[in-house]
């Protein structure tokens, strides 16, 4: 009785801390406190689960040794990875962590089935339990392989171009239908020997479906994929909680699942794409050039467009003479690890009386909040960082916009070219400013979404080509 009461109180405390953590993470100023609350909540959850396991174990010393070994392995691996990973690799690390959650749900599902296989339980068929197991394994399997493919794509070990198989959407539907056809007889099976082949088939099917879903999604949609996998990992954890009878795991999984789903909705809205369109895949496979984009049309290489090149000294003079400057960062800033010299540049300009703001597009980078994390790492003041909707109407009054490694999020084709693959996508309207300086490594690529950018050919745009970190450091030196 005491053990049950202790677990209930600990679960409520941990769940409350997780809710407060999510509330804190919703704003930059409170994100650090939100992280701390989440850490404390997880410590409470792990401590309560460990204490309950030891109290209920017939061999507490053996249970303690196994738990200590498991915690030690996880802690050592986690700390080593976290200390080694750079901020640019954060999206693929997040995808990798999602893969572990999916694998855990699959293993818990198999374990729960083997401990309590199908058959009669307390006078009735145990269909409900097997349904939970089948769903946990299916969602976990999709999360597992989908996250592995996302990790490989984000790390560059797998092409970001979508895998477009003939009838790929019909194939996905058939796999979902096959899952239903398997889970029904699995739920009615009696005994481990009868149900295990169905469960193995469900697991294999989910592995194939997860991999195929993410393989078919192009690089431009990867931020949505990361948040969607976050949601799936939460639902996988919730289903594992059902199979284990763990209320805290159910609540925690539901929090992660629902917040991830809402975040996916926000990301889709930021790209003017539906979640269905993202899941159908194929975006970024290329399209025919359009005459309306002046040589930098959708799918055309930016190297074919005319452009005006500038130097670090010229950019320094331009910024020094500006009263209002907006910096629009993108994935190129992350690749070059230029966030620190960019922060130093903003600091130097402010000391000269220049109004400096940062404009963040919802899908800039490779995961939700990627640019915010980088700027926070460089100690950029939170009150100078603005979302797209907060700053977009101000560009006509801005003297100079500094685009640091952004491409798709500042592409006017989204508003001017109905034939563009990103037509209708909300973008930062940087071209409305008096002057635009774009930092780009070279003119030979068209961004992660594979869409050319006519901004680079505009009369008020100058290109500062080269490594973004070195370019910004040169501008700082000139200042």
N, C-alpha and C positions, 0 to 999 in steps of 0.2 A: 504493500500500500504506500509506504513512504517512498519507494523507488518510483512508483507511478506518479506521485505528487511532485517529486523532484523533477522528473522528466517534463511534466506539464509546465511547471514554473520556468524551467530552463528554456523550453521550447518557446514559450510566450516572450521571454526576455530576448532571446536571439532573434525571433521574428520581428519584434519591435525595433531592435537595433538595425536589422536589414532594411526595414521600411524607412527609418530615419537616414540610413546610408544612401538609399536611392534619392531621397529628398535632397540630401546634401550634394549629391553628384549632379543634380539638375542645374546647378549654377557654378560658374567658375570660382567665385569667391568662397564658396562653402565646400568645394570639391575635396579639399584636403581633409576637412573634418568628416565628410562623408566616408572617405576611405578609412579613416581611423575607426569610425563607428562600425563599418562593415568588418574590419579586422577583429574588433572586440566581439561582435556578434558571432563570427566564425569560431573564435576561441571558446566562447560559451557553448556553442553547438558541439564542437569536438570534445570539449571537456565533459559535457553532460552525456554524450553518446558513449564515451570511454568509461565513465563511471557506471553507467547502466549496464554496459557489456560485462564489466568486471563483477558487478553485483549479481548478475544472472548466470554467470559462467560456473560450471561445476569444477573447473580447474582455473581459478583466477590468476595464479602465477603464470601459467602457460598463456592464458589470454593476454595478460599484461605484456609478456615478452613479445608475442606476435604483434600486438598493437604498437608497442614501442618500436619494433623493427620497421613496421609499415610507415609509421610517422617519420622515423629517421630517414628512410629512403626517400620519401616524398619531400621532406624538408631540405635535405641535402641537394637533391636534383633541382628543386624549385629555386632555392637560393643561388645555386651555381648558374642556372640559366638566367635568372633575373639580373645578376651582377654582370653577366657577359653580354647580354643582348643590348643593342643600341636602339635608340628611339625610332630609327628608320625601320627597324625590323619588328616593331611592336605589332603591326597588323598580322603578320604571319605567326607571331607568338600567341596572339589571341586565338587565331584559328587552331593552332596546335592544342591549346588548353581546351577548346571546345571538343576536340577529338577525344581527349581523355574522358570527358563527361559522357560522351556517346558510348565509348568502350565500357565505362563503368555500368551504364544502364543495361547494356547487352549482357555483361557478366552477371549482374544482379538478377536479371530476368532468368537466365539459365539456372543459376543457383537456387532461386526461389521455386522454379519448376521441379528441379531434381529433389528438393526437400519436401515439396508438396505437389506431386504430380496429379493429373486429372483423375477424377473418380468421384465416389460418394464421400461427402464430408458433412458431418452433423446432420445426416438424414436427407441431404439433397446433393444434386450434381454440382461440382465446384466449377461451374462455367465462368462465373464472374472473375475468379482468381486467374484462370487461364487467359481470359480476355485481357486482363491487366498485363500479364506476362507477355503475351503476343504483341500488344501495343508498345510496351516498354522496349522490347527487343527491336521492333520495327523502327520506332523513332530514334532509338539509340544508334542503330546501324546506319540509318540515313545521315545522322549527325557525324558519326565516326568517319565514314569514307568521304562525305562531303567536305568535312573540315580538313582532311588530309589533302584533298585536291586543292582546296582554297589555299592552304599553306604552301603547296608546291607552286601554285600560280603566283602568289604574292611574293615569294622568294625568288622568282625568276627561273626556277628549275623546271617549270612547265610553262608552255606558251600561254599568254593571256588571251590569245585568239580563241573564240568559241568553237567547240567541236560540233559541227552541224551534220548529224546523221540523217539520212532520208527517213521521214516519218518519225522524227525523234519525239514529238509530242504524243503521238499515238503509242509509241513504245512506253512512255511514262504512264499513260493511262492503263495500258495492258498490265504493267507491273503493279499498279495499285489494285486493279481487278484481281490479279493473281494473289495479292496479299489477302484480300477478302475471301477468296476461294480457299486459302490455306488456313486462315485463322478460325473459320467456322468448324471444320472437322477437328482442328486442334483443341478448340474449346470443348468439344464433345468427347475427346479421347479419354480413355481409362488406363492409367498406369504410365510410367515413364517410357517404357519400350514403345508404346503406341503413339505417344505424343511427341517424342524427341525428333523423329524425322520431319514432322511438320514444323517444329520450332527451328530446326537447322535450315530448312528451306526458307522460312521467313527471314532468318538472319542473312542468308546469302542474297536473297532478293533485295533486302534493304541496303546491303553493301553496294550492289550494282546500281540501284536507283539513286543513292546518295552521290556516288561518283559521277554518274551520267548527268544528273541535274546540274552540278557545278561545272563539269566539263563543258556543258553547252552554254554557259553564261560567259559573256565577254568581259574584258578587263574594265570597261567603263562602268559596269554594274557591280564590281567587286565590293565597294563600300556597303551596298545593300546586302550582299551575300554575307559579309561579316556579321552585320547586325541580325540577319535572319538566322544564321547558324547559332548566334547567341541565344535567340529565342528558342530554337529547337533544342539546344542543350538544356535550357530550363525546363521545357516540357518533358524531356527525357529524364531529368532528375526527378520531376514530379511523379512520373510513372514508376520510377524506381522506388519512390516513397510509398506509393500505393502497394507495390508488391511486398515491401518490407513492413508495411503497417506503421510507417514513421511519419507522424503529422508534420514535424518540422521540415522534413525533406519535401513534403508535398507543398507546404506554404512557400518555402524558399524557391523551389522550382517554378511554382506559379508566378512568383514575383519576377524572377529572371525571364520566364517565358513571355509574360504579358508586357513587361517593359521593353524586351527585345522586339516584340511584335510592333509595339507603338513606335519604337525607334526606326524600324524598317519602314513603317508608314511615312514617318517624317523624311527619311532619306529618299523614298520614292517621290514624295511631293516635291522635294528639292530638285529632282531630276525630271519632273513632269512625266513620270512613268508609273504605270500601275504595277503592283506586286506580281500580278499575273503575267504581265509582259516581261518582267525580269525573269520569272521562273520558266517562261517559254523559251528563253535563251536566244542566241543568235546575234545579239547586239554587238556591233564592232567588227562584223565580218567584212565590212567594206561596202562601198556603193559607188555609183558612177559620179564623176565630177559634174558640178553644176556651173553653168556660165555666170550665175549671179554672184559667185564668190571670188571673182577677180583673180583666178589663178591659184587660190588656196581653198578649193572646194572640198566638200566632204570626201574623204578618202584620198585626196590628192596630197602629195608630199609638200610640206611647207617650203622645201628648198626650191621649188619651182616658182615661188612668188617673188615679186620685187620688194625690197625692203631697204630701210635706211639704217646703217650701223652707226653706233656712237662709241664713245670712250668713257672710262671711269672719270677722267677730269671734267669732261663735258657734263656728265651726270651730276657730279659734285656741285658744279656751278649752278645747274638747273635747280637742284634741291635747295641750295643755299638761298637762291633768289625767290623761292616759293614761300607763300604764307600758309598754304594748306597742302599736306601730303597724305596720301592713302597708300598703304602697303598691302598688296593682295598676294598672300603666299599660296603655294601649291606644293605638289609632291616633289617638284624639283628642288625646293628648299630642303626637304627632308633628305633627299638623295645626297645633296652636297653638304648636309649638316651645317647649313648656313644660318640657323636660327640665332646663334650667338653674335656673329657680326651684324646681322639684321637688327637685333636688339640694341647693339652698340650704336648703329647708325641712327635709330630712332631717338636714342638718348642724346646723341650729339646734336641732332636737329632741334630737339626740344630746348636744349641749352641755348640755341640761337633764336628762340622765340617762334619756331615753326610748329604749327598744329599738326601732330602726327597721329594717325589712326590706322588700325589694322582691320581689313575687311575679310571676313571668313565665310566662304561658301559652304553650305551644309555637306556637300560631298567632296570637298577638297581633301586630297590625300587618298589613302587606301582603306580607311576605316572611319567611323563616326568620331568626330572630335580630334582627328589626327593633328590638325594644325594648332588647335588649342593646347594640346599636350606639349607640342614642340615649343610654343611661345611661353608657356608656363615654365618649362625647363630652363628657358633663357631669361627668366625673371621679368618678362614683359608685364607691365601693370595691367591688371584686369580691366580697369576702366577705360583703357585705350583699345580694347578688342571688341569689335562689333560684328554682329551677324549680318548676313546679306540684306535682309529686309530693313535693318536699321540704318544702313549707309547707302543703299542703292540710289535713292532720290537725291543724294547730295553731290554726286559726281560732277554735274555741270558747274558747280561752284568750287571744285577742287583744282588747284594749280597743276599738281603732278601726281600721277599714279605710278607706283613702282610695282610691277608684276614680277614676283620672284618664283619662277618655276611653275607657274600656273598656265594651263592651256585650255582645257575643255570648259572650265568654269568662268572664263572670260571671253568666250567665243561668240562674236556677234551673229554667226550663222544661225544660232538658236532662235534669233528674232527676225532675221532677214531672209533666210533661205528655207522655204517650206519643204524642199527636197532633202534637207540635211537630216542625218540620223538623229541629231539632237534638237531638231526643230521643236519649239515650245518649251524647252528646258529653261527654267529660270537661271540667269547668269548675272555676274557682276558687270554692270554696264560701264566699264572703265573707259571705253572709247569716248564717253561724253565729257571727260576731263579735258583741260587745256593741253596737257602733255601726258604722254604715256611712255614709260621706259620698261621694256620687257627683258628680263634676264632669262636667257635660254642657252643651253649648252651648245646647240648647233641648230641649223635650219633643216636638218636631214630627217627629222621625225615629226609625226603629226599627233603626238600625245597618246595617252594610254587607251583612249577610246577609238583611236585611229581616224580622227576627224581633223582635217586641215583648218587653220585659223586665219581668216582674212584680216584680223586685227593687226597682224604683223606688217601688212601692206598699207595701213592707214597713213595719211599725211602727217598726223600728229603723234605717230608712234616711232620710237627709235629702239633698235635692238642692241643690247649689250651682251654679246655672245661670249661663252666660256663658262667655266665652273662658277656657280653662283657664289660660293664662299669666297673664292679668290677675287671675284668681281666686286663684291660688297666690301671686302677688306681694302681693295684698291680705292674705292669711293671714300671709305673712312679715312684713308691716308691722305687723299686729296683734300678732304674737308679740314 
